[in-house]
């Protein structure tokens, strides 16, 4: 079981990843703020949706995040854990 650590939601330059992320649970999509993601981290799965090129340029990730490029997300969604909400981020 993954244990992502939203406390590490910064890149190598110390910039925080985007202020909100999208959460998907049971076909519902909503926004979640970083502080809420920190509080709920045990019930969330973080998905880094950056391209391979972007990830190579800055390999910083939320601890425990799964990398699935956005353009592949619809093909790979069935392979992701379904027991927790998914939080995607790409910056």
C-alpha positions as CSV (number, residue, x, y, z in Angstrom):
1,X,0.0,0.0,0.0
2,X,1.4,3.4,-0.9
3,X,1.9,6.1,1.7
4,X,2.3,9.3,-0.2
5,X,3.7,12.3,1.6
6,X,2.1,15.6,0.5
7,X,4.5,17.4,2.8
8,X,7.1,16.9,0.0
9,X,4.9,18.6,-2.7
10,X,7.8,20.7,-4.0
11,X,10.1,20.4,-6.9
12,X,13.9,20.6,-6.8
13,X,13.8,24.4,-6.9
14,X,11.6,24.5,-3.8
15,X,8.5,25.5,-5.7
16,X,5.3,23.9,-4.5
17,X,3.4,21.8,-7.0
18,X,0.2,23.3,-8.2
19,X,-2.2,24.7,-5.6
20,X,-5.0,22.2,-6.3
21,X,-5.2,18.7,-7.7
22,X,-8.0,16.8,-9.2
23,X,-9.4,13.9,-7.2
24,X,-11.3,11.1,-8.8
25,X,-13.3,8.6,-6.8
26,X,-16.1,6.5,-8.2
27,X,-16.3,8.4,-11.4
28,X,-16.6,11.8,-9.6
29,X,-14.1,14.5,-10.2
30,X,-13.6,17.4,-7.8
31,X,-10.8,19.8,-6.7
32,X,-8.8,19.4,-3.6
33,X,-6.4,21.8,-2.0
34,X,-2.9,20.9,-0.8
35,X,-3.8,21.3,2.9
36,X,-6.8,18.9,2.5
37,X,-4.5,16.5,0.6
38,X,-2.1,16.5,3.5
39,X,-4.9,15.7,6.0
40,X,-6.3,12.9,3.8
41,X,-3.0,11.5,2.5
42,X,-3.7,7.9,3.8
43,X,-6.9,7.7,1.8
44,X,-5.4,9.1,-1.5
45,X,-3.2,7.8,-4.3
46,X,-1.1,10.5,-6.0
47,X,-0.6,10.2,-9.8
48,X,2.1,12.3,-11.4
49,X,0.6,13.0,-14.8
50,X,3.6,14.9,-16.3
51,X,5.1,13.8,-19.6
52,X,8.2,11.6,-19.5
53,X,10.2,14.6,-20.8
54,X,8.9,16.9,-18.1
55,X,9.6,14.2,-15.4
56,X,13.1,13.8,-16.7
57,X,13.7,17.6,-16.6
58,X,12.5,17.7,-13.0
59,X,12.3,14.2,-11.4
60,X,10.8,15.5,-8.1
61,X,7.6,13.7,-7.1
62,X,5.2,13.5,-4.2
63,X,6.7,10.6,-2.2
64,X,4.9,7.4,-3.3
65,X,3.4,8.9,-6.4
66,X,2.7,6.7,-9.5
67,X,3.9,8.2,-12.8
68,X,1.3,7.9,-15.6
69,X,1.5,10.6,-18.3
70,X,-1.7,12.4,-18.9
71,X,-2.1,11.3,-22.5
72,X,-1.9,7.6,-21.2
73,X,-4.1,8.1,-18.2
74,X,-7.3,6.9,-19.9
75,X,-5.6,3.7,-21.0
76,X,-3.9,3.0,-17.7
77,X,-6.7,4.0,-15.3
78,X,-7.8,0.4,-14.7
79,X,-4.3,-0.5,-13.5
80,X,-4.3,2.1,-10.7
81,X,-5.5,1.3,-7.2
82,X,-9.3,1.5,-6.8
83,X,-9.5,1.4,-3.1
84,X,-8.6,5.0,-2.6
85,X,-9.3,8.3,-4.4
86,X,-6.8,9.3,-7.1
87,X,-5.1,12.7,-7.0
88,X,-3.5,13.8,-10.3
89,X,-1.0,16.5,-10.6
90,X,1.2,17.8,-13.4
91,X,3.3,20.7,-12.3
